[in-house]
Amino acid sequence: MSHHASGPNFGFPRGDARLDMTDLYAFTKPGDPDKSLLILNVHPSFRLDSPEPTTSEPFKPGALYEFKIDTNGDAVADVCYSVQFASSGDGEQSATMRRLQGMRVGSVDEQGEVIVQRAPVSIGKEALVTQVGDFRFFFGWRSDPFFFDVNGNFNHMQFTGDDFFKDKNVCSIALELPNSELGTNKVGIWARTVDKTDDGWIQADRGGRPLQAVFLPGEKKEDYLSGEPANDDRFIGVFAHELEHSGGYSPEEAKNVARTLLPDVLSYDPREPVRYPHNGRTLTDDVVDLFFSIYTNRKVTDQVGPHGDLLDEFPYLGPPHNVVKQL
């Protein structure tokens, strides 16, 4: 998994698949270098710990799904694009996205400048795209673009090239925006989901870089998922311990590698070529091979490549497999 099933024991954060981030992408719009795409995928359409399917409702009503953007390199968000969903009585959902900046970004806030309101959520194969000014939006079920031989991983990394995700779905939040909305410098991007509970707001999941939230926090996973990138130095020792075990690193080597993986932020400069891990992340970057070469301290390949159902136009993610069951 990339960030799939990132909760304890390969379960879902707070036990809710709708709050489970799977992947974060940031890349320059094909054919238009003045715009960028931010894509957050959540709600994997499977579970590893049970044969029961995940809920057919795409997003959790009332919860917040956020893109956090650091514009000055201190791993503290300066801008936030926050999405909240509402359900109607007929099984459909709508989305409202707000832009927050300044003091509001540092807390959980349902206020902010409304960028789009009551945009439709796609629950079938058709991609319902909403445009407001220079922004375009998509919310709903899509084919999961992540590729990985999961079964090979659990079979002592004996990979056979069987892509577990080739027929899986996710729920996507896709935002196309002018580069000027990201500032003038390289930015750091991460995402999070925040649950609205009777006891207040609780951060359920977060991350910027693929895979490491699943494999490296060890027994500190819940602390990690509820944390902030600015405080990620506290996890260097935890990451190092896992790397010593998985890759045979010396203690000092493991700490040095851990420092390169934290803070858990995706660096992105729209003026430079996009390729993970140096700059952003595209839908076809092979993040699995890169991560496992680090995780195991040797070159490992799972013999799996990008999916062939990606689109040439917004939202770029392929249509969902089969028609997603409605409520």
C-alpha positions in Angstrom: 0.0 0.0 0.0 1.1 3.6 -0.4 -0.9 5.2 2.4 -3.7 2.6 2.0 -4.9 1.1 5.3 -2.5 3.3 7.2 -4.2 2.8 10.6 -3.1 0.3 13.3 -2.7 -3.3 12.1 -3.2 -2.3 8.4 -6.7 -1.0 9.3 -8.3 2.3 8.7 -7.6 5.5 10.7 -10.4 5.7 13.3 -11.8 2.6 11.7 -13.3 4.5 8.8 -12.2 3.9 5.2 -13.6 7.3 4.2 -10.9 9.0 6.4 -8.1 6.9 5.0 -5.7 8.7 2.7 -4.2 6.6 0.0 -2.0 8.9 -2.1 -1.1 12.6 -2.6 0.1 13.9 -6.0 1.3 17.3 -7.2 2.3 18.0 -10.8 2.3 20.6 -13.5 -0.8 20.5 -15.8 0.1 18.7 -19.1 0.3 21.3 -21.8 -0.1 24.3 -19.5 2.9 25.0 -17.3 1.2 27.9 -15.6 -1.2 25.6 -13.7 -0.8 22.7 -11.3 -2.7 19.7 -10.2 -3.2 18.7 -6.6 -4.8 15.3 -6.1 -5.7 13.6 -2.8 -7.0 10.0 -3.0 -8.8 8.5 0.0 -11.2 5.6 0.8 -9.6 2.5 -0.7 -12.3 0.2 -2.0 -11.0 -2.9 -0.2 -9.8 -4.0 3.3 -7.0 -6.3 4.2 -8.4 -7.4 7.6 -11.8 -8.4 6.5 -13.7 -9.7 3.4 -16.4 -7.1 4.0 -16.4 -4.2 1.5 -15.9 -0.6 2.5 -18.9 1.7 2.6 -20.3 2.9 -0.7 -20.6 6.5 0.5 -17.6 8.3 -1.0 -16.6 10.8 1.7 -17.5 11.3 5.3 -20.1 14.1 5.7 -18.9 16.9 7.9 -15.2 15.7 8.0 -12.5 17.9 6.5 -10.2 16.8 3.7 -7.3 19.3 3.4 -4.3 20.2 1.2 -1.8 22.0 3.5 0.8 24.2 1.8 4.0 25.5 3.3 5.4 28.5 1.3 8.5 29.3 3.3 10.2 26.0 4.2 9.4 25.8 7.9 7.0 22.8 7.6 4.2 24.9 8.9 1.2 25.4 6.6 0.6 29.0 5.3 -2.2 28.1 2.9 -4.9 25.4 3.1 -7.5 24.2 0.7 -10.1 22.5 2.8 -13.0 20.4 1.5 -16.2 19.5 3.4 -18.9 17.2 2.0 -22.6 17.1 2.6 -25.0 14.2 1.8 -28.5 14.5 0.5 -31.2 12.0 1.2 -31.0 10.3 -2.1 -27.4 8.9 -1.7 -25.7 11.8 -3.5 -23.1 14.1 -2.1 -21.8 17.6 -2.8 -18.5 19.4 -2.0 -17.6 22.8 -0.7 -13.9 23.9 -0.9 -12.5 26.8 1.0 -9.2 28.5 0.9 -7.7 29.5 4.3 -4.5 31.5 5.0 -2.9 33.3 7.9 -3.8 32.4 11.5 -6.7 30.2 10.5 -4.4 27.6 8.8 -2.9 26.5 12.0 -6.2 25.2 13.5 -9.3 23.4 12.4 -11.6 25.9 10.8 -14.8 25.5 8.8 -14.6 29.1 7.7 -12.5 30.7 4.9 -12.9 31.9 1.4 -15.4 29.7 -0.5 -13.8 28.6 -3.8 -16.6 26.3 -4.9 -19.9 25.4 -3.2 -22.2 22.4 -3.6 -20.1 20.9 -6.4 -21.4 17.5 -7.4 -19.7 14.3 -6.3 -19.3 11.6 -9.0 -20.6 8.2 -7.9 -20.6 6.5 -11.3 -18.2 6.3 -14.2 -18.7 9.8 -15.6 -16.3 12.4 -14.2 -18.4 15.4 -13.1 -16.1 18.4 -13.4 -16.8 21.8 -11.9 -15.1 25.0 -13.1 -15.0 28.3 -11.3 -12.7 31.0 -12.9 -9.2 29.5 -13.3 -10.0 26.6 -11.0 -11.3 23.2 -11.8 -12.5 20.6 -9.4 -13.4 16.9 -9.3 -14.7 14.9 -6.4 -15.7 11.2 -6.5 -14.9 7.6 -7.3 -12.0 6.9 -9.7 -9.7 4.0 -10.6 -6.8 3.8 -8.1 -3.6 4.8 -10.0 -1.3 3.3 -7.3 0.5 0.2 -8.5 2.1 -2.4 -6.2 2.5 -6.2 -5.8 0.9 -6.3 -2.3 0.8 -10.1 -2.1 4.5 -10.3 -3.0 5.2 -7.9 -0.2 3.5 -10.1 2.4 5.2 -13.2 0.9 8.6 -12.1 2.2 9.1 -9.7 -0.8 8.9 -12.5 -3.3 7.4 -10.3 -6.1 5.7 -11.8 -9.1 4.5 -8.7 -10.9 0.9 -9.1 -9.8 -0.6 -5.6 -9.4 -3.1 -5.8 -6.5 -4.5 -2.4 -7.4 -5.2 -2.8 -11.1 -8.9 -3.3 -10.4 -9.3 -1.2 -7.3 -11.1 2.2 -6.8 -10.5 5.2 -4.6 -12.3 8.5 -4.0 -10.5 11.4 -5.4 -10.3 15.1 -4.7 -8.6 16.8 -7.7 -7.8 20.5 -7.8 -6.5 22.4 -10.8 -5.2 25.8 -9.9 -2.9 28.6 -11.2 0.7 28.3 -10.0 0.3 31.8 -8.6 -2.0 30.4 -5.9 1.0 28.5 -4.6 3.3 31.5 -4.2 6.5 32.2 -6.0 8.9 29.7 -4.4 9.2 25.9 -3.9 6.5 24.7 -1.6 5.9 21.8 0.7 2.6 20.0 0.5 0.9 17.5 2.7 -2.7 16.4 3.2 -4.8 15.4 6.1 -8.3 14.2 7.0 -10.0 15.5 10.2 -13.0 13.9 11.8 -15.8 15.8 13.4 -16.8 14.1 16.6 -18.9 14.8 19.7 -15.6 15.5 21.5 -14.4 18.0 18.8 -12.1 17.7 15.8 -9.7 14.8 15.6 -7.0 14.5 13.0 -7.4 11.0 11.5 -4.7 10.8 8.9 -1.9 12.8 7.3 1.1 12.6 5.1 3.0 13.8 2.1 5.5 11.1 1.1 4.2 7.7 -0.1 4.5 4.5 1.9 6.5 5.6 4.9 3.4 6.2 7.2 2.5 2.5 6.8 5.9 0.9 7.3 8.1 3.2 9.5 6.3 4.6 12.5 6.1 1.3 14.3 4.2 1.4 17.5 4.0 5.2 17.3 1.7 5.0 14.2 -1.3 6.8 15.8 0.9 9.5 17.2 2.4 9.9 13.8 -0.9 10.1 11.9 -2.2 12.7 14.4 1.0 14.8 14.3 2.3 17.8 12.3 5.3 17.9 10.0 6.9 20.7 12.0 7.3 18.2 14.9 8.5 15.2 12.8 12.0 15.2 14.3 10.6 13.3 17.2 10.1 10.3 14.9 13.7 10.1 13.6 14.6 7.5 16.3 11.4 5.4 15.5 12.1 5.5 11.8 15.8 4.6 12.4 14.8 1.6 14.5 12.5 0.3 11.8 15.2 0.8 9.1 17.8 -1.0 11.2 15.5 -4.0 11.3 14.3 -3.9 7.7 17.5 -2.9 5.9 20.4 -3.9 8.2 21.6 -0.3 8.5 24.0 0.7 11.3 22.4 2.9 13.9 24.1 6.0 12.5 23.2 5.1 8.9 19.6 4.5 9.9 19.3 7.9 11.5 20.8 9.6 8.5 18.3 7.9 6.2 15.4 8.8 8.6 16.4 12.4 8.4 16.0 12.4 4.6 12.4 11.1 5.0 11.3 13.7 7.5 9.4 16.0 7.7 6.7 14.1 5.9 6.2 16.7 3.2 6.1 16.5 -0.6 8.4 19.2 -2.1 7.0 20.8 -5.2 8.3 23.6 -7.6 6.0 24.0 -10.6 8.9 25.7 -12.5 11.0 22.5 -12.5 10.5 19.1 -14.1 8.2 16.9 -11.9 9.5 13.5 -10.7 9.3 12.0 -7.3 11.2 12.3 -4.9 13.0 15.4 -6.2 10.0 17.4 -7.2 6.3 16.7 -6.7 4.8 13.4 -7.8 3.0 12.3 -11.0 0.4 9.6 -11.4 3.0 7.3 -13.0 6.0 7.7 -10.7 7.2 4.3 -9.4 7.3 5.2 -5.8 7.3 1.6 -4.6 10.6 0.7 -6.1 12.2 3.8 -4.7 10.8 3.3 -1.2 11.7 -0.4 -0.9 15.3 0.3 -2.2 15.5 2.5 0.9 13.5 0.3 3.3 15.6 -2.8 2.6 18.9 -1.1 1.9 19.1 -2.8 -1.5 17.6 -2.6 -4.9 14.1 -4.2 -4.9 11.6 -4.1 -7.7 8.1 -5.4 -7.6 7.9 -5.7 -11.5 4.7 -3.6 -11.6 4.2 -0.5 -13.8 1.7 2.3 -14.2 -1.9 1.7 -15.0 -3.1 2.1 -18.6 -6.5 3.7 -17.8 -5.2 7.2 -17.0 -6.9 10.0 -18.9 -5.3 12.7 -21.0 -7.5 15.4 -19.5 -8.7 16.5 -16.1 -9.1 14.8 -13.7 -6.5 12.5 -15.4 -7.6 9.5 -13.2 -9.3 6.7 -14.9 -13.0 5.8 -14.5 -13.9 3.5 -11.6 -14.0 -0.2 -12.1 -17.5 -1.4 -12.4 -20.3 0.9 -11.4 -19.8 1.8 -7.7 -22.7 0.6 -5.6 -24.9 3.5 -4.5 -26.5 4.0 -1.1 
